[in-house]
């Protein structure tokens, strides 16, 4: 089991979760953040600090965002498990599900 980042993060990428993660498993794509499922230790530290409530435990992911579980895992199909987001840095690409979304307007 792991945590998943869903739609509210797209085009926001607040990064409070990145700062809170003790194992550096939250990676930055072009439009969203992604949790590497093999590196996540299920500590839950990221979930309460997300300002837009985009992070969910896998089993608690709302039905309308179930596809984000596969998108989070799929983001790492080519990248694998590099052992930490800091050393990889931001990547310019996204999973096709996120890349295909229209721009997301953020509440002010």
C-alpha positions as CSV (number, residue, x, y, z in Angstrom):
1,X,0.0,0.0,0.0
2,X,1.1,3.6,-0.6
3,X,-0.2,7.1,-0.8
4,X,-1.4,8.7,-4.0
5,X,-1.4,12.3,-5.3
6,X,-4.6,13.2,-7.2
7,X,-6.1,15.9,-9.3
8,X,-5.9,18.9,-6.8
9,X,-2.1,18.9,-7.1
10,X,-2.1,19.3,-10.9
11,X,-0.7,22.7,-11.9
12,X,-0.2,23.6,-8.2
13,X,2.7,21.5,-6.9
14,X,2.8,23.2,-3.5
15,X,5.7,21.0,-2.3
16,X,4.8,21.1,1.4
17,X,4.6,17.3,1.2
18,X,8.1,17.1,-0.3
19,X,9.5,18.9,2.7
20,X,7.7,16.6,5.1
21,X,8.5,13.3,3.5
22,X,11.2,11.5,5.6
23,X,12.2,9.2,2.7
24,X,12.3,11.7,-0.2
25,X,9.8,9.6,-2.3
26,X,7.8,12.5,-3.7
27,X,9.0,13.3,-7.2
28,X,8.2,16.4,-9.3
29,X,6.9,16.1,-12.8
30,X,6.0,18.9,-15.2
31,X,2.5,19.5,-13.9
32,X,2.2,17.4,-10.8
33,X,4.0,15.6,-7.9
34,X,4.1,11.8,-7.8
35,X,4.7,9.4,-5.0
36,X,7.1,6.5,-5.8
37,X,5.1,3.5,-4.5
38,X,8.1,1.3,-3.9
39,X,9.9,4.0,-1.9
40,X,6.9,5.2,0.2
41,X,6.9,3.8,3.7
42,X,3.2,4.6,4.4
43,X,4.1,7.0,7.2
44,X,1.3,9.5,6.2
45,X,3.4,12.6,7.0
46,X,2.6,14.1,3.6
47,X,-1.2,13.9,3.8
48,X,-2.0,16.4,6.5
49,X,0.4,19.1,5.1
50,X,-1.1,19.2,1.6
51,X,-3.0,22.5,1.4
52,X,-5.4,21.2,-1.3
53,X,-6.1,17.7,0.1
54,X,-4.6,16.0,-2.9
55,X,-2.9,13.1,-1.1
56,X,-4.8,10.0,-0.1
57,X,-4.0,6.6,1.3
58,X,-4.5,4.2,-1.6
59,X,-7.6,2.6,-0.1
60,X,-9.1,6.0,0.6
61,X,-8.7,7.4,-2.8
62,X,-12.1,8.9,-3.9
63,X,-13.8,7.0,-6.7
64,X,-13.5,9.9,-9.2
65,X,-9.7,9.9,-8.8
66,X,-9.1,6.1,-8.9
67,X,-7.1,6.5,-12.1
68,X,-4.5,8.5,-10.2
69,X,-3.2,5.4,-8.5
70,X,-2.1,3.9,-11.8
71,X,-0.9,7.4,-13.0
72,X,1.3,7.8,-9.9
73,X,2.8,4.3,-10.3
74,X,3.0,4.6,-14.1
75,X,5.1,7.8,-13.8
76,X,7.9,5.6,-12.6
77,X,7.7,2.9,-15.4
78,X,10.8,4.2,-17.1
79,X,12.4,6.0,-14.1
80,X,12.2,3.0,-11.8
81,X,13.1,3.5,-8.1
82,X,16.0,5.9,-8.1
83,X,16.1,6.1,-4.3
84,X,15.3,9.7,-3.7
85,X,13.7,12.6,-5.5
86,X,16.3,15.2,-4.5
87,X,19.1,13.6,-6.5
88,X,16.8,13.2,-9.6
89,X,15.4,16.8,-9.5
90,X,12.3,18.0,-11.3
91,X,11.4,16.1,-14.5
92,X,9.7,17.9,-17.4
93,X,7.3,15.1,-18.3
94,X,4.1,13.8,-16.7
95,X,2.1,10.6,-16.9
96,X,-0.2,10.7,-20.0
97,X,-3.3,11.1,-17.8
98,X,-2.0,14.3,-16.2
99,X,-0.4,15.6,-19.4
100,X,-3.8,15.3,-21.2
101,X,-5.7,17.4,-18.6
102,X,-6.6,21.0,-19.5
103,X,-4.9,23.6,-17.3
104,X,-6.2,23.5,-13.8
105,X,-7.3,26.8,-12.2
106,X,-6.3,27.2,-8.6
107,X,-8.6,28.8,-6.1
108,X,-7.4,32.1,-4.8
